[in-house]
Amino acid sequence: MVKANSYTSSVRMKNTIIFTVMTVMTVFLVALSIAVGSVDIPIRDVIKILFSSTTEGGIDGVQAEVYSTYTSIIMDIRFPRALSAMILGGALSLAGYQLQSFFHNPIAGPFILGISSGSKLMVALLMVFGFGMMKRGGSVSLVIAAFIGAMICMGFILLISGTVGNMSALIVCGVMIGYICSAITDFVVTFAADADIVNLHNWSRGSFSGSDWSMVAVSAVTMGIVLMLSIYMAKPLGAYALGEEYAMGVGVNVKRLRIALVILSSLAAAIVVAYAGPISFVGVAVPHLCKKIFASSRPIILIPGCFLGGAIFCLVCDMIARMAFAPTELSISTVTAVFGAPVVIWVLIDRHKRRVV
């Protein structure tokens, strides 16, 4: 009993340390993302601008005009972009973890299953043919359209999963659905006004640029609710991971749990696509990295861990996308694929080795 209590205390201490380190890293990366770019701004000036209510007198000898420029760069461009990368990166990772838990498949994710492509299609339709509705609904209308697209694709995936017992075949079907949605999206874009084609093209490649405070507010509120509900579901999700029969045996309403997983994962994926476009591999790679970091499969640990891990992953990738070939900016999906695809390959190889053994 003493040894068991000692082991439990040790695990809790380790997890606390990991969460603390990840939280500090997230805050540091947000600050770094605000400070660096085509115009480097010293961290001390960033802090003063963020926490000072005055814009008079300059800072550290900097003229008022330059100070005003710094303020505009930070508050109108970099700060909302950094927060979007943090929130939406966490959303993608959490959605990936929920889908992997739902399908009991290690490479299930919003991008691979075609859910992101379904959201992308509906948002493109709204942008091209429903501009008046989009103006009235604002950024919320984008989220609603993306959520509808995600739910439609998820419905197709569920229908396929009911007839296809092989999880590999399910993944292939998901990829095909993604290709179909992408092809229709490309067809729809041809009907867009010339002025909108560039914006649609940039959005469809994935990017956190163009984020504003209204987007940050909607995504923060939405993901706050999704994260809290996901943590509330951690205990039944842990039972579900051990098998549906076991979960029902301990009193879990499996049907409600599956419906909740579908809605929450679709909503998390939808809000990312609505504001940043489709972003690849984050939802697949980050949950596996978090499982290795925490050396645990407990949902109560992995749900917040995946959110923080996704935030860190996307903040780093976004800085690379902005600065690697500045002033040219890479799409965020290009960078996430470079770092995320090797993780997926490693997962597949590791799983094959375990089967052989």
Disulfide bonds with the S-S distance in Angstrom:
none
